[in-house]
């Protein structure tokens, strides 16, 4: 049987490296050890913010803004030679 009779989910994953049929929950091929990819794109993680409201999670730490580097002023004593 290739598909679940209750939900229609595929029961086995084919290895892209060797073609071996692995169990649907397998993360690595049982024959060659290749990592098995999940089928379809992953769904975004959801978190509850208020009762009945769901929003997509955002990055915990946004990337810092680049800052301009300003040259230090040269003291008058350093300019004399």
C-alpha positions as a Markdown table, in Angstrom:
| # | Residue | x | y | z |
|---|---|---|---|---|
| 1 | Unk | 0.0 | 0.0 | 0.0 |
| 2 | Unk | 1.5 | 3.4 | -1.0 |
| 3 | Unk | -1.0 | 5.8 | 0.6 |
| 4 | Unk | -2.9 | 5.9 | 3.9 |
| 5 | Unk | -6.6 | 4.8 | 3.5 |
| 6 | Unk | -7.7 | 7.3 | 6.2 |
| 7 | Unk | -5.9 | 10.6 | 5.2 |
| 8 | Unk | -4.3 | 9.9 | 1.8 |
| 9 | Unk | -0.8 | 10.6 | 3.0 |
| 10 | Unk | 2.1 | 8.8 | 1.3 |
| 11 | Unk | 3.3 | 5.9 | 3.4 |
| 12 | Unk | 6.8 | 5.8 | 2.0 |
| 13 | Unk | 9.5 | 8.2 | 0.9 |
| 14 | Unk | 11.7 | 7.4 | -2.1 |
| 15 | Unk | 15.4 | 8.2 | -1.7 |
| 16 | Unk | 16.6 | 10.6 | -4.4 |
| 17 | Unk | 20.1 | 9.0 | -4.2 |
| 18 | Unk | 19.4 | 5.3 | -4.6 |
| 19 | Unk | 15.6 | 5.0 | -5.1 |
| 20 | Unk | 15.1 | 2.9 | -1.9 |
| 21 | Unk | 11.5 | 3.1 | -0.4 |
| 22 | Unk | 11.8 | 4.3 | 3.2 |
| 23 | Unk | 9.1 | 4.7 | 5.9 |
| 24 | Unk | 7.3 | 8.1 | 5.7 |
| 25 | Unk | 8.7 | 9.2 | 9.1 |
| 26 | Unk | 12.3 | 8.4 | 8.1 |
| 27 | Unk | 14.8 | 11.3 | 8.0 |
| 28 | Unk | 17.6 | 9.3 | 6.4 |
| 29 | Unk | 17.7 | 6.5 | 3.8 |
| 30 | Unk | 17.9 | 3.0 | 5.3 |
| 31 | Unk | 20.0 | 1.8 | 2.4 |
| 32 | Unk | 22.5 | 4.5 | 1.6 |
| 33 | Unk | 22.1 | 7.0 | 4.5 |
| 34 | Unk | 21.2 | 10.0 | 2.3 |
| 35 | Unk | 19.1 | 12.7 | 4.1 |
| 36 | Unk | 15.5 | 12.5 | 3.0 |
| 37 | Unk | 13.8 | 15.7 | 2.1 |
| 38 | Unk | 10.4 | 16.6 | 3.4 |
| 39 | Unk | 7.7 | 16.7 | 0.7 |
| 40 | Unk | 6.4 | 20.2 | -0.1 |
| 41 | Unk | 7.4 | 23.5 | 1.5 |
| 42 | Unk | 7.3 | 23.7 | 5.3 |
| 43 | Unk | 4.5 | 25.7 | 6.9 |
| 44 | Unk | 5.4 | 28.8 | 8.9 |
| 45 | Unk | 5.5 | 28.4 | 12.6 |
| 46 | Unk | 2.5 | 30.0 | 14.4 |
| 47 | Unk | 2.3 | 31.4 | 17.9 |
| 48 | Unk | -0.7 | 32.6 | 19.9 |
| 49 | Unk | -0.6 | 36.3 | 20.8 |
| 50 | Unk | -4.2 | 36.8 | 22.1 |
| 51 | Unk | -7.0 | 34.4 | 22.6 |
| 52 | Unk | -8.3 | 33.5 | 19.1 |
| 53 | Unk | -5.5 | 35.4 | 17.2 |
| 54 | Unk | -2.6 | 33.8 | 15.4 |
| 55 | Unk | 0.4 | 35.5 | 13.8 |
| 56 | Unk | 3.5 | 34.2 | 12.1 |
| 57 | Unk | 6.6 | 34.3 | 14.2 |
| 58 | Unk | 9.3 | 36.8 | 13.4 |
| 59 | Unk | 13.0 | 36.7 | 14.0 |
| 60 | Unk | 13.8 | 37.1 | 17.7 |
| 61 | Unk | 16.7 | 39.5 | 17.0 |
| 62 | Unk | 16.5 | 41.6 | 13.9 |
| 63 | Unk | 19.8 | 42.2 | 12.1 |
| 64 | Unk | 21.5 | 45.4 | 13.2 |
| 65 | Unk | 21.6 | 48.4 | 10.9 |
| 66 | Unk | 25.0 | 49.1 | 9.4 |
| 67 | Unk | 26.6 | 52.2 | 10.9 |
| 68 | Unk | 28.8 | 54.7 | 9.1 |
| 69 | Unk | 32.4 | 54.9 | 10.3 |
| 70 | Unk | 33.5 | 58.5 | 10.8 |
| 71 | Unk | 37.2 | 59.4 | 10.8 |
| 72 | Unk | 38.6 | 60.8 | 14.0 |
| 73 | Unk | 39.6 | 64.4 | 13.9 |
| 74 | Unk | 43.4 | 64.8 | 14.0 |
| 75 | Unk | 44.6 | 66.9 | 16.9 |
| 76 | Unk | 46.6 | 70.0 | 15.9 |
| 77 | Unk | 49.8 | 68.7 | 17.6 |
| 78 | Unk | 49.8 | 65.6 | 15.2 |
| 79 | Unk | 49.6 | 67.8 | 12.1 |
| 80 | Unk | 52.9 | 69.6 | 12.8 |
| 81 | Unk | 56.1 | 67.9 | 11.7 |
